Amino acid sequence: MFLFQAKDKEHRSTKLVVTGLKTGGFYKFRVTALNAAGPSEPGEVPDAIKVEDRTIAPEVDLDATVKERMVVHAGGVIRILAFVSGQPAPKITWSRDDGALPPESAVQTTAISSSLVIKPCTRRHQGVYTLTAANSGGEKKRSIIVDVLDVPGPVGVPFTSENLTSDSCKLSWFCPEDDGGSAITNYIIEKRDAERKAWTALSYTVTRHTAVAHGLQNGKAYFFRIAAENSIGIGPFVNTACEIIIKDPITVPDRPEDLEVTAVHRDYISLTWKPPASDGGSEVTKYILEARMIGKDKFTRLTKEKLMERRYTYDGLRDGDTYEFRVSAVNEIGPSKPSFCTKPITCKDELEPPTIELDFRDKIIIRVGESMALQGRYTGKPSPSITWYRDDEELKADQHIKFKNSLTTMTLGLMKAKREHSGRYCVLVENSTGSRKGICNVTVVDRPTPPVGPVIFDEVHREFMVISWKPPIDSGGVDVSNYIIDQRDVNSDIWRNVTSASTKLTCKIPRLIEGREYIMRICAENMYGISDPLDSEEMRAKDLFRVPEAPEMPNVREVYADNCLVLWSRPRDGGKPITNYILEKKEPAAKRWSRATREPLYPTTQFRVLDLIEGCQYQFRVMAENEIGTGDPSPPSNTILAKDPIVPPSPPVLPEAIDKTKDTVSLKWQLPRHDGKGKIFGYLVEYQKVGAVEWSKGNETPEECPECNYVLKGLEDGAEYNIRVFTVNAAGPSEPAPCKQTVKVHDRLEKPELLLDANMSRDHLAMVGTNITLSSVIKGMPPPTVVWQKNGEEVPADRCTIVATATGSKLVMLNCVRSDSGNYTLTIENAA
């Protein structure tokens, strides 16, 4: 043991403070007295003393003005002050009802005290506020109960009124959800004549949640309002939702009518009834259904819950038991007299195969737009299900199909019929004992649709023509009786009837004038009307047939790298119908034309040419054919270049700031959704200071930013900027894609963080002669400085090699020896 002198000079007091000791060390002390004869034998402190700070558990004392239960009026100030002591200084936290403080709370803490202030306070600020002081010596809590008093809240809705007599009515409400912290002492009720605006006091008698208003005038309409009152004051008023007209006194309802048994089985009986003829001036609130087994004297109530539906199924019965039933109606005055009893009903299953009786014929014909009903009656036990079908497909109710069924009747309604409603209608009546069907064929008739074109000119002469056509797609549900054919000169508006009695699909048009052009019109007719007309093309009356004329110059649209769309107009057909078009193509420098397709093109006047070579130029021309031959070619189209059209690209996707310094912002984004069919040259970045009008360029050309990231430089420290990015191709820039949030320019600060590798365990053992590596991952911004120490001092440079990067540090000792043992410490630090 090594001893050293704690004080060099004489010390005459019997107390001494020894300084310069090492924290955490253990020390033993002894004292020697000295006089003229010399030093005495030393007196020793028996135990070794560990040097460490003194620990005092925290204490919390409330200020004299603070009670453990505080009562504050709404609008006042909640102020709680407490004095806190302890060594080391305790950590102080506040909470309300074991949760967070209200956002309006203001907490101020000093070295010896902590205070909480809320002003102005409301009812929602009440609760148990707890101050917690904690240090290494323990934890201390003090709780203060705070009650905030206020006027009551509005009474609970609904606030309703109902008639009692010719000069009074009953008002009902619920307690306020919030009594303001003080018991409700009274309710203030006022009335207002519906024809006036002023509220007046009301004479009334009040119970717990109801009151009877007196002194009202018979036949007049009133509004009422109510407010709750406590020791603090009167709460807000709540009005009745609608006016009430004072009427004659209310009586019990009349007895319910027509109590009937609708179904009888071995274990249940179903009943229905009608409401009473009069409800006694007050709405029926429930029905009471009673039953009595034959042989017993008393009726038994079947329903304990509130019964409002006028039907009920009494189940859980025994096969063979016999009952009779009665029902009473109840309003706010009381129950009515019971209805007349049913006949005795015995519980047993009744089975009866379904029967059906139809009120419609096997075939029905109606006009489009008319309505009809398929009706019938049925029986069966148990009650059968009713299903309607059309052409074996189940029908569903819609705006045209309506169903109406009762216990004995069935009806299908067809409203504003259409042609597609024609078909074979079938009704299926089915229960557990069997099924029956009813069939009806319904035809919805109308005038026919127009004949199918085009009108074909089979023969063309100077004095007559022969035309033909195809029959209508829909004849209207009946056969076409005849066709009506008219013709007119193209220079006249007058139609001349050729025939109205043609039954064939061809007709000869006589008495034409050579050289004139004519248009033919054909209508189909049945017994219900005449169809819309089918018009032909213009045709010149002449004897000689010839090849079609040359079409006009074709147009080329929708040009892409390997295809384009060629369109042309129909030329004159030379007296014989056009049967085909020939489409040809060639390059401008070539002399020979080649067929663009071998497919027949008639009757269409457009064709998409495929298999073009990208980058080549093309011209197109069209020729028409009829049975006489092939006509002259059209003029060549304008030269086109086979390539995909380039359009401006879409904007970049989700630009955002990923890093920033005091004068730069690092951006990144995703590729645009489409490139506009052209190569993307790059991106343009613009920025605008918040509040400014003009945008500044971050880069002058898109080639300066070819990737999906960019560092915007030269910004002002602390300023906020709006930033947007454009995509650029040969067609120009896209729409801008803005960053969703403004970006504030400042250095990014991140506290340093150490992530120790597995070799940095608390105890590291190594054999002499082996290599030791200690490493760790380092995080922080700006990059932290790194310091390695051995036993609190610098590591020996001749034994250790230190490698440090922005993301980690490593200490390496080669061929370790016993002297390399010790406590190695890694310390990192930055401005954060």
Summary of the structure (lengths in Angstrom):
residues: 832
radius of gyration: 51.6
end to end distance: 45.4
largest distance: 169.6
contacts: 2351
relative contact order: 0.04
helix: 2%
strand: 47%
